[in-house]
Each structure stands twice: as structure tokens, then as C-alpha cells.
Amino acid sequence: MHARYVSYAGCYLQNTSGINSFLKWGVGILFAFVLLVSTNEALDAQSSPTRFYYYQGTRIPLNLNLRLVAVRFRASVSSATQKRIVEAAGDVETFDTRVESPVGGLAFVNLRAGRDPIAAVARLRASSEVQFASPVYDVESVQLAETDEFLARFPEHFSETDIAQLNQTHQVSIARILPHSNRVLILKPNAGNARSARELANVYFESGAVEFAEPNFVLRAPPPPPPLAAGTTELAPSDSHFNLQWSLKNTQQFQGAGQGADIKATNAWDVTQGANSIKIAVIDEGVTASHAELSGKVLTGYNALNGGSNTNPKTNDHHGTSIAGVIAANSDNSAGIAGVCWFCQILPVKVAETDSQGNWVTTTATLAAGIDWAWQNGADVLNNSWTMNAPSDSVQLAIINARFGGRGGKGSTIVFASGNQDASSVAFPASLNSYVIAVGATNWCDQRKTPTNNACNNNNASWGSNYGTALDLVAPGEAIYTTCNGNQCTNGNYTYTSGTSLAAPLVSGTAALLYTLNPNLTPVQVQEALQNGAKDLNTTGRDNESGYGRLDAYRSLASLFNVTLKVNNAKKFVHPGETVEYMLKYSNTGSAAMNNTQIFVPIPADTLYVSSTPAFTQHSSSVYRLDLGTLASNATGTAIFRIQFQPSAAGKVITLTADITGAFPESNMQDNTGKNSARGILRDLFLPFLQYRVP
């Protein structure tokens, strides 16, 4: 599923209680500074062809949608009166085709062809029954509508008096504090103010009095790609539909699929299946906690649309439920599907609802508040299967807060979908790759999903995965079988759905497995493990089509505790009866200690074991073992192994091999009852041999 947005168009709170405690920003400054206000935006008259707002100090142009306007009527106005007012202005064919915002009274209305949207908005605003009206802007695939609010972050040294004086000068009031934010206020123009909230945001920024200011847009995105019906097992779970989850184990279940083009989940589960101490925030449209696959997995969350704790999705809103199923469906229970992280918990954060056309709508403030709440309430991983396209300082600030302030200061890992427009650049906020992991989608042939009508792409040409310089990883995203609710379900409580929205939770679930093994990892270490473990696709190394490659959950886990072994001896030729010493050099290059570390050396044919330092013990008739115990991070060591060449070795090439294994220390072993959660890793990358020709 693709990046989507939801709309907040609710009431505007005038209660400023709590602001005194919020605005403890020190002494006031000379107010002459904040009166130096630029008047550039005043020149941006309604008829101006160029409208904009500021992000990171840069003007972001707003392109008018010539066929839509947005309007909100006063609460007491009946539907019949609304219809009369709109149609009397002559700008629309019929009010009956409007699309209501699911989170407020805002309606998106279709204009007649050739009508001027700016003039249409002016005519609507002239009615005393209209509370607010706005043109609609296009930013790539997303539609924006202005509201009568804007967000601003004042410097820390500003006092409450300074803010009040600046607001009074510009006829602005504080609507409310942005929930869970750091010094961000939501402001609105007073009644009779000639400037719009967008214009005032620009004035505040241009004055230099604020760190940033931006409109509190309503964001509206089109429905996700239509799901197409797909064709008709390591530690394979017992779930009855697991054979349909090609993203976890691809056995060419579907026509045209490439065997092994999956995330190697069954191998990863041999190492760990997760822990209930790990929380993944699903920042989405809500999660159906009553779904059998999610029963007992969904924690009390946050509804950023209204500030409450009811995070149940609206009827037929299944996107968040689908994401949660990919991450942490109840697994190995002989029913349904398996999630990537069997024992992890879902922290639902509701930021969106859909309208009658399936579009997502939200506001800038809602998205920022949801992200801030998630990290402040213990989210180890934040999954964001949405894009925004229109960049936002408020959302970026919330992401930075989570990246550095989450998990008690260790930082939370933040995952974003790259977008579904087949664009050569990754959409915002996935583009913030200094702070987030940007995830694109692959098809079932281990290729970037493109809008191509062929077998590898499931004959689904309706969407393609965004790519570009900000892309970090790719993961399966076409025809992902997962949980759902409402009329989207095609098979009981399950469905196939597609998009980078489904690739992102595969990465989030794997990040949660990494935290299970080592809860002290930083987001940088998590991202490095994911990138180092990824299967390289296309050109060698990172490329814009696939980033660092396709997610490999097993190799990512193994990279945390990467023990290495080399066998060295400079001698090329030996004589029968001669004893040769081999030096075995071992190390732990991982970020945490490796438990139960052992080196195994099988005795080659035509040789005899002589001795070793330290002493190996006989493990079997022809294998010797050295127990190293716990091998600390960055620890290194050497061992000497001696064998004698027998007369029967004459004329032969003798190869000595050695293997190293270890157990992965987990933070919560009891979650994996009955599973081999401390399985050793035997790597075939060690190349621990030398060849000797015996004359």
C-alpha cells in the first residue's frame, strides 16, 4: 500500500491553560527585534500565481488544483443550506459529488471546468454560513488544503510576554500547544484578520522571530494500489496460510516467482522470534486489536486525531491492521499467518482516516504529534507506511526527537516507505535519510517493483516503487498476504495488498528482532546491521534502484555477532612423517559478546592429531573442539593446531578446515519456549583452509 494521509479539520481550542508551564523560556528580549517583520507575504495577493510556504528556510511552491476547493461550514448549517450556498455561487455542477473529510466538517468540492479556484474560494468565504474555505494544491500525488491554523516554534529564550506581543501585533491567537511537542504552538488568525494562516506563517518566518513556521495543512492522498489476486519451509511456523507468505519464504508459490527472493525469515527465526519487551509503533489509521492474529499483541495507544486512546480503525479502514499483521501476527499457532517478530508488541498510533473515496486525510500537526507520542511512550521502532511529499518542519522535528530522544536516549529506529509513484526520488519523510530508514519494494523476482505488466510484477502495472539517492533498503511489496478488516478482506480476515507500505513493516519487524538480541543497539547500529545483511541487487554496493539491497533478516541478525576465523601457515610442501603447525586466528567483530563460542577442526584424511595450544578436546572420532566460552565484542585470539602427515599422504593435496560457532545472547529468552533460540551460527564465509602438497 502506498503513502497516505488523513485530514484533521476539528474545532480550534481557545483554552491556553498549561501554557505558562510550557513556555518556561527565560527572560524576555527587546521587543524591537520581533517587530522587524517582513511584509513580503502581503504582496502575495489572492490573484498571485505563485503561492508557497517555508520548509528549512526554502520556499516550497504550491501548485493550484484547478478542479477542487475545500470548504467548512458552521456547525449549525444544514446539508440543504450548504448545497444551496455552494451551487448558488455557480462554481460547481452539484454539491452532491462532494467528499467529506472523515475527521471534521471539511468537504472537497469539484469545480466546473474553467472556473478560477481562487475566485471560487472568495465567493464561498463571502457567505456568513461558511466558516472557512481554501483552494486545493497539488504536491506530486498529495493534495493540500489550507486551514485557519499554522504551527510555529519560538526560540527557547522567548518569554510568554514576547510571544503574546508578537501575536497581538499580527492579530493572532494561540489555539493550543502541539501535543507532545517541544516548543511548538498552533496559532490561528483572529476574526477579521485579512491575512490567511498560510500568509501569517510566512510572515512569522520571514521576521526571524521563530525557528520555523508553516501552515497546518490538511493532507489528502489517493487510495493505495488496487490489490490483484495472486496465484494459488529453518524454522517454518505451523500457521495454515504461511505458504502464501512469499515475502517470508519464496518457494515459487506464484507463477513467475524466483525461488529464494524473500527475507529469509525462517532462517532468522532459528536465531530469535522476538520478545514482548520490544514495542513497534504502527503510526497509521489505527489497528484492529480484536483481530485473532493481533489478540494480546496490541497495547494501549494514542489517537492523534482527537488526543484520546481509542485507536480502533474506522469501519473498512484496514491499512494499519495490515501493517500490524506483517510485523507481529500471532505465529506458529496452526492458524492464519506469521508475523516477522512473533512475540513483539504493537503500539498503535492513529493519525489517519479515509474518506468515502478511499483517500487518506490528516493534518501536519496530527502527524507530528503522533510521532512525538510514539517515542515518548516507549516505541523501539516507529513504522510509517505513508509519505507526505510536502515537507514539514514540524514533522521533521518530531522525527529528530524520536531519532535521538527515544529509548531513554539511545534513540528509536524510524522506518518510512519510499512511495509508490515509480519516481526517481524518495518521498518526504523517507527522504530524511540522516534520521530514517527509507524502504522501497521488490517484486517476487528480487527486482525493484515497477509498473510493468509481467509475471515478475504479478501483472500489476498500477504502481512502482520510488527509488533514488535517499533509498536505503528494499523488501518485498507486491501481493503481500496479511491481516485486514471490513470489506477489504477477500479471504476471511485476510487479503493480498501491495505497495512500499508493506515493504516497510518487514524492515520494522526485522529491526525488532535485532533489538531482541541486543536492546542496547543504537539506530545507527540497527541500520548498519540491516544494510550489511542485505542481499546486493543490481550493481555491486549501494545503488539508487535498490539501496544497499533486499532485506535479509537472517544475515542482518548474524552480522551483529560476526565471529571470524582464519587458518594460516606459510609452508607449501611437507614430507611424510612431518608435523605441521597451523595458526588459527579468531575474533568477534560484532557489537556484543558472543556466548558459547567454539572452534571445530576435523582431522584431514592421511593425517594424525599431535597436539594443540590451548588444548583442544576430542569432540568425535575425527573432530577436535576448543571451547572459548564468551567472546567479548572486538575480542581476538589465536590457537595452534598440530597434525602429522602420514606416508599415505604422499602425492596428495591435504586441506585443513576449521569452523567457529556461537550462541546469540537474547534479552528475553522465555518468549521463545520450545524454540532453539540460542542456535549457533556456522558461517561459510570463513575460508579457513590452506592446501599442502606432499611430495
HELIX and SHEET records of a PDB file:
HELIX    1   1 ILE A   19  PHE A   22  1                                   4    
HELIX    2   2 ASN A   40  LEU A   43  5                                   4    
HELIX    3   3 SER A   79  ALA A   88  1                                  10    
HELIX    4   4 PHE A   95  THR A   97  5                                   3    
HELIX    5   5 PRO A  117  ARG A  125  1                                   9    
HELIX    6   6 GLU A  160  THR A  169  1                                  10    
HELIX    7   7 ALA A  197  SER A  207  1                                  11    
HELIX    8   8 PHE A  242  LEU A  244  5                                   3    
HELIX    9   9 ALA A  265  TRP A  269  1                                   5    
HELIX   10  10 HIS A  319  ALA A  328  1                                  10    
HELIX   11  11 THR A  364  GLN A  376  1                                  13    
HELIX   12  12 ASP A  393  GLY A  405  1                                  13    
HELIX   13  13 ARG A  407  GLY A  409  5                                   3    
HELIX   14  14 GLY A  486  GLN A  488  5                                   3    
HELIX   15  15 THR A  500  LEU A  517  1                                  18    
HELIX   16  16 PRO A  523  GLY A  533  1                                  11    
HELIX   17  17 ALA A  553  LEU A  560  1                                   8    
HELIX   18  18 PRO A  647  ALA A  649  5                                   3    
HELIX   19  19 MET A  669  ASN A  672  5                                   4    
SHEET    1   A 4 ARG A  51  TYR A  55  0                                        
SHEET    2   A 4 THR A  58  PHE A  73 -1                                        
SHEET    3   A 4 LEU A 106  ASN A 110 -1                                        
SHEET    4   A 4 VAL A  99  GLU A 100 -1                                        
SHEET    1   B 7 ARG A  51  TYR A  55  0                                        
SHEET    2   B 7 THR A  58  PHE A  73 -1                                        
SHEET    3   B 7 VAL A 130  VAL A 139 -1                                        
SHEET    4   B 7 VAL A 142  ALA A 145 -1                                        
SHEET    5   B 7 VAL A 218  ALA A 221 -1                                        
SHEET    6   B 7 TRP A 360  THR A 363 -1                                        
SHEET    7   B 7 GLU A 353  THR A 354 -1                                        
SHEET    1   C 4 VAL A 172  ILE A 177  0                                        
SHEET    2   C 4 VAL A 184  PRO A 189 -1                                        
SHEET    3   C 4 PHE A 150  ARG A 153 -1                                        
SHEET    4   C 4 PHE A 212  PRO A 215 -1                                        
SHEET    1   D 7 TYR A 302  ASN A 303  0                                        
SHEET    2   D 7 GLN A 345  LYS A 350  1                                        
SHEET    3   D 7 LYS A 279  ASP A 284  1                                        
SHEET    4   D 7 VAL A 381  ASN A 384  1                                        
SHEET    5   D 7 THR A 413  ALA A 417  1                                        
SHEET    6   D 7 ILE A 437  THR A 442  1                                        
SHEET    7   D 7 LEU A 473  PRO A 476  1                                        
SHEET    1   E 2 ILE A 480  THR A 483  0                                        
SHEET    2   E 2 TYR A 494  THR A 497 -1                                        
SHEET    1   F 4 VAL A 563  ASN A 568  0                                        
SHEET    2   F 4 THR A 579  ASN A 588 -1                                        
SHEET    3   F 4 THR A 636  PHE A 645 -1                                        
SHEET    4   F 4 THR A 607  THR A 613 -1                                        
SHEET    1   G 4 THR A 617  GLN A 618  0                                        
SHEET    2   G 4 VAL A 623  LEU A 631 -1                                        
SHEET    3   G 4 MET A 594  PRO A 602 -1                                        
SHEET    4   G 4 ASP A 659  ALA A 663 -1                                        
SHEET    1   H 2 VAL A 653  LEU A 656  0                                        
SHEET    2   H 2 LEU A 690  ARG A 693 -1                                        
END                                                                             
